[in-house]
Structures are given as structure tokens and as C-alpha cells.
Amino acid sequence: MKLSILMPVYNEEERIADALKQALAVDYPCEIELVVVDDGSRDGTGEILGRADDARLRVITHQRNAGKGAAIKTAVDSAEGDYMVILDADLEYDPQDIPKLLDPVLDGRATVVYGNRTFGSHSAYSFWYVMGNKGVTMAANVLFNSYIGDLETCFKLMPVALYRSLEVRSRGFGMEAEVTGKLLRRRIRPYEVPISYRARGREEGKKITWKDGVEAIWILGRERARRRPAPSAVR
């Protein structure tokens, strides 16, 4: 199996070098590629990416910022792996957790795996950030009669063909809710494993806002109202 690690990047000159180093240093149980999409960065991100040298790394550049969902779509369209996982470049997620997401797939227990942030050990989280995440996740569970623990997690591992078949349209952070809503509408329940997480604050460049939470709930409601795809859809 080959895993495509998809990294959307926007104005992360202070972190991108470490993000690449950490992602490529992991001892993965399978072949990997790291597909980085520079989503129209206006700082020194592009120059740093241009100096990166690793046979497993491919860099794609958007001339203008189009949003996380659009960057992931570009990465997925060019992915050469059998499976994919998203890894943000902000160092909030630890790529050392990715092999834990692969374990249930490699031993045949799951097809889709989510990394569940427990929001346990930490230095400081925003109360409203955590409550917003829990609120969006609860909305998904109520609408689709499911019990997932972390809808907004970046770590979503699944077959590349499955993600493509979802035809995700959201160009921004709403893609997280759209992906989960479309999976649950197909009655595909993600397998969850616990992961580590270090949140950064607004002063460090945190980009998601309460408006993204409102949009996520609207997207979930939209997906719930749609007719479930035929059984022949890619799983």
C-alpha cells in the first residue's frame, strides 16, 4: 500500500521547514509520498518549499489563496497513493501518530480512520474552540444517528478513490464537515484512534473562527437532507 500525505500550506514560513522534517522522519509501515500545496502564500513559505529536497516530496503551488478545501482537492487530484491522510503544516498534529491510523487499515479492521483529539493534556485551549468543536460533532451525531468523537480532526485517513468519489465542494474549512457528512450519509462510520494535539492561538496564526462552525452545521444539515447514494457508490 502507498500512502499519500496531503499538506495544505498558507503563510507558514515559521513552521513549514519543521513540518516537512517531522512528516518525512516518521518510520511508516508502508511507502509514502508527501504532496504539499502552497495555497497562495504571501510570505517566505514558497522559498522554503523550493529549497526542500526529498524524493518523496512534491510541491504544487496555487497562484492565489483558494482555501483549505481547494488545496486538498488539488492534492487529491495529483495523489498517486492508494490511501490518503491530511496533515496540516501548523505543527498542531504529530505525524508520529499516522502509523496508528494505518494499523486498523493494514490489519483489515477499518477502511476510514479518524484521529480523535481528546483535548486532555494541554497547556491552554480556548473554551469556545473546544465547545464549538464538540457542538459541531454533536450535530453530526444527532443528524446521522452516529457516535463519532471528533468531526473537525485534520487526521482523516481513507482510500484516495473514496475521497474523490465524495466530490467535496467546500473550498474552505467547511470541507471537514462535508467529508464527514457525506461519509455518514453513505453509512460509512469512521474508526477512531486517539491522537496527540497541541492547539495554537490566534497570535500564533490560528485561522478557524466561529463562522466556520456555523457553516459546518449548515453543511451537515444539507448533507442529511440529500438522498443517500446508490449502494454501487465507491466505498
Secondary structure, 3 states (H helix, E strand, C coil): CEEEEEEEECCCCCCHHHHHHHHHHCCCCCEEEEEEEEECCCCCHHHHHHHCCCCCEEEEEECCCCCHHHHHHHHHHHCCCCEEEECCCCCCECHHHHHHHHHHHHCCCCCCEEEEECCCCCCCCCHHHHHHHHHHHHHHHHHHCCCCCCCCCCCEEEEHHHHHHHCCCCCCCCHHHHHHHHHHHCCCCCEEEEECECCCCHHHCCCCCHHHHHHHHHHHHHHHHCCCCCCCCCC
